[in-house]
Amino acid sequence: MAKTDKDIHQKELALRFCVLSGYLPFLEVNVENLRELSDVSTTITDVDALGILIDASGSRRMTIFDCKTSKSSPINRAFWASGLMSFIESDQAFVILRRKAPEAQRLSAKKLNVHLFDENQFTHYAEAYSLSFKEDYSYCTHIENWLSLSEIYKNYPAFEKFGEFLDSEVPIENDPARGVKRLFSALKKGRGEFNPAKVQHQAIFQHVLMSFCYLLSMIVHDLKSVIDYDSDKETFEKILKYYIWNGRESYLTRQRLKEMFSHNNQSIDSELEFSNWSEFVELVRKLLDAPAEVFKASLFARELSLRTATNQDEEKDKYLAKILSSSSRIRQFLFSQARYLQRAQKLPTEFIDRLNQQFDELA
């Protein structure tokens, strides 16, 4: 993504719609094959912008945005969007076109849960949600901030693949337990590259925190339906253990593999380990006190990562301060998750100090 991209304004419109709708926004999400059958990973298409909402019931709703500045058949774009929706299990799509689509095609597309709009139509549609749609009131609503974060990954090659993982694989991961394990595995490989003295690395850490928080929001919503809140610690830990490792049989298989490796004095693959397990159990138990607030915390972490990646804005800080004052859980939950990540992955404590400093600046 570059400043010269023709569809950059349309992408900003999509991001603003996500923010005012309470969706966690992602930009330029690459989609790979369902199962790679060659030695080279293949990107089959990409989503210009993606918004994800986890509602109070724990249901995940995903909206994709396709931004087209070239001349193309509107109904063909609708068919493409519908196929992509099915592939990544999205719920609806907005195709923002250069020109108006014929009314009949727009009606046909709606049957596929695809909305065909040109820029003006999309703006009017969004303003029906909120008149503040045109306002640049948060760090997420300004495309330049996203470009700044993207530039960080380009300038630090050691983090480039990691950035692609956070941007593309995390948002469309349908198994949050697997997503957390993969996040830990990726973080473990690159933790030696983190330097808290660099502001850019602080932004990356907060991007990781946002991803972790988003995955945990799905996990706690799953667990809230099956765990008794008055259950003892042993019962809770057993259920969480089986959940994380995809059921009892899978967990027992993992244990047998671990014993086999240890008897043969072989190193254990990172996928078979879970650092600071007891602390993770306590973290999840704490988040279960208010599952809906965990997703709100991920929205705030997204703002923080963009704030760190770019120049601070007084008006945008006021917006964040208002959010922070509306919920005591956001700071509490993000700090707890950040502290766990820092300890479990053996990252510098300065990342936690800077996070606390940011909270104090916004208080």
N, C-alpha and C positions, 0 to 999 in steps of 0.2 A: 504494500500500500504506500502511495506517495501523494504529496500535495497536488501533483499534476493529474491525478486520476480524474477522469471525466465524471465519474459517479460519486465523487467524494461528498458533494452536497446532499445527494440522496441518502448516502450512508449516515450522515449526521441527522437527517430527518428520522431515519429508522431508530437511531440511538435515542433521540429525544422521545420518541413514542414509547420506547421500552421503559425509560426512566419514569415518565408520567403515568405509565400503566403499572408500575411496581415490578417490572421484569428485571432480572439480572441480565445486563447486556453483554454480548460478545461480538467481536468484529472479525470478519474474514476467517470463518471456520472451515478448514480443509476437511474434506470427507474422503476417507480411504476405502479400499475394498473391504467387504465383510470379512474375508479371510484371505490373506496374501498367500499366493501359491508360487511366488518367485523369490529371488534373493533381494529384490529391490522393492521398497514400499512405493505404492502408486497412489497418487491423489487423483480421484476420478472426477471430482467437482468441488465446488466450494460454496459456502453460504456467505453472502455479503454481510449480513448482520443476523444475529440470533438473539432472541429474548426468551428467558426461562422464568417461570413463576411457579413457586411451590405454595399452594394455598393452605389455609388453616387446617384442612382435612388431610394434608400431606400429598395431595395429587399434584403431579408435575404437568404443567402446560407449557408447550414449546411453540414459539412462533418464528418462522423464518422470513427474511426480507431479501428479495431479489431486486437489484437496482440495475436498470437497463437504460443506457443513453443512446444505444444504436437502434437503428430501425429493425424491428423484429415483429413477427406475428404475435399479438397479445395472447390469443388462445393457445398458441404453441408454447409460450412461456408458462401459461397456466398448467398445461399438461406436464411440462418439465417440473414445475414446482410441486405438483401433486405427486409425481413419482418420487421426488426427493423427500417430501413429507413422509411418505410411506417407508422409505428406506431408513430414515433416522428417527422415525416414530414421532414426528411433529404433529401438531394439532391444526394449525392454520398457516397460511402464507399470504404475504403482501408482495405484489409485484408492482414496483414503482417504475412507470414507463416514461418515455420521452414525450409521447403523444397519447391522447385519449384513446381508449379502446372503444369499439362499438358497443352500444348498450346490450345487444343480444349476447355478445361474447362475455361481457362482464357478468351477465346473469348466468350464463352457462358455467363460467369459472366458479361462481359462488357455490354451485352444486358440489364442487370439489374442495370447498373450504379455502378457495383462493380468491383474494381480492385484487382486482385489476384497477389501478389508479395511475393517473399522471401526477406530477408533483403538486399541482394546485388542489386536485381532488383529495390527495392524501393529506395535505395540510388542513383542509376543511374538515375531513374526517377526524383527524387528531384533535383539532380544536373543539370538537364536540365532546371530547373527553375532558379537556382542560384548556382554558384560554392562555395558560402559561406555556403552551407548546412552543411558541416562537422564541421564548426567553431562554437565554443561556445562563441558567442559574446554578448548575452543578458542574463538577469536573467531568462528569460523563456526557454532558450535553454539548461539549465543544470538541470537535474532531481533532483539533491540533493537539490536545492532551493525549489522545490515543496514538497519534503519530509519534509523539515524544516517547511513549512507552515502547512502541514498536521499534523505534530507533535504538533504544538501549540494547535490545537483543541482537540487533544487527552489529552494534559496536563491540559487543562482547561475544565472540564466536563460541566460547565455552558454554554459553547459556542459550545459544540459538535454537538447538533442538529441544531443549527444555521449554523454551518459550512456545514453540510449536505444540508441544504436548499440552501445556496449560491452556492455550488458545483454542485448540481444535479437538483434542481427545477427551479432556475433562468435561466440557459442556454436553457432549452427546453420549457420555457413558451412562448406560442403563443399569449397571450393577454398581451401586455406590461403594460396597465393601471392596470389590475388585478395584474400583477407582482409587480408593485410599491406599491400598497395598501398592498399586502401580505408582502413585504419587510418592510414597515413601521410598520405593526402589529408585525412582528417578532422582529424588532429592539426595539420597545417600551417595549416588554416583558423583553428583556435582557439588556436594557440600564444601569440599576443599577450595572451591573457587570463590566462595562468598567472602567479601571484604566489607565489613560494616562501615569503614571509613569512607566508602564511596556511596554517594547518595543514590546512584543508579542501582546498586545492589540492595539498598533498602527498599526501593520500589519493587524489585523482583521478589524479595522476601514477602512483602505485603501482597503481591500478586499470588504467591504460593498460599498465603494465609486465606485469601479470598477463595481459592479453589478448594482448600481443605474445609473451610466453613460451609461452602456449598454442598460438598459431598456429605459432610456430617449432618446437614439439615435433612437430607433424604434418609440417612440412616436412623436418626432419632424419630422421624415420622413413621418409619417402618416399625421400630421397636415399641413405640408408644401404644400400638394396637395389640401387642402380644405380651408385654411385660406388666405384671402387677406392681403398682407403685410402692406397695408395702412389702415386696419380696425381699428376702435377706440378700446379703452381698454375694454369697456363694451361688445362689440360684441365678441372680442377675448376671454374674460373670460367666456362668455356664451357657446361658442363652446367648449372650453377646459373643462368646467364643465360637459357638456353632454358627451364629449368623455371619460373622466375619469370614469364617472358613467354609462357607457354602454348605452347612449342614454337618450333622454328627459324623457320617461316614467319611466325608471329605476331611474333617478334622482328624479323625483317627488315622487316616491314610497319611496325613501330614506328619503326625506323631511317629508313625512307623518309619517314614523316610528320615526324620530327624535322628531317630535312634540308630538307623543304619549308617548315616553319615558319621555320627559321633563314634560309633564302634570302629569304623574304618579310618578314623582320624582325618576325615575329609572336611573341607569347609562347607558350611551350610549356605545354600543359595539365599539371597536376601528375601526372596519371595516366601521363604519358609520361616522367617523371623518377624517379630513384631516388637520393636524397641519400646522399653518402658511400658510394658503391657498393663501393669497395675495402675499406672497413672492414666493410661488411656481409658480404662474401665471407670475410674472416678470422673474423668472428663465427660464421658458419655452420660453417666448418671446425672451429673450436674446439668447438662444441656436438656435432659428430659424434663426438667422443671418447667421449661417454657419452649417447646419445640418450634413454635411459629417465630419466636424471636431469633432463632439461629439463622434462618434465611434472611431476616432483616439485617443481621450482623454481616452476612456475606455481601449485601448491597453496600454497606458502609465500608467494608474492606476494599471493595472495588474503587470507591471514591478515594480512599486513602492512597492506594497504589498509584492512581493517576495524579493525585495531588503531589506526591513525592517525585513523580517523574517530570513534573513541569513547574512553572512558576506559580507560587501561591497567589490566590486571588481573595481579597477581603470579602467580597460579596458572596463568593462560593463558600468561603469558610463560615459565613453566617448561616447559610443553608445547612451545612454539616452540623454546626453547633445546635441548630434547632432540632435536627434529627436525634442528636446525641442526648439532648435534654428531655426528649420525649420518651426515652426508654433507658432505664438503668442497666438493662441486660446487655446492651450492645457492647459497652466497654468491658463489662465483666466477662462476657462470653469470648470476645476477641482476644482479650488478654490471656485467658485460660488456654485457649487454643494455640496462641502464639508461644506461650511458655512451654506447652507440651512439645510443639514442633522444635523449639530451640533445644530442649533437653534431649528429646528422643533422637534427633538428628545431629546432636553435638555441634550446633551452630553458635556463633559468638553471641554473648549476652547483650552486646550493644544494640542488637536489633530490637530487643525487648525494651531497652532504655529509650530508644528513639520512638518506639510506638507509644510508650507512656508519655513522652514529651509532646507528641502530636495530640494526644487526647487532652492534655493540659492546655495546649494552645487553643483548642476548640471549646473548652469548658466555659 
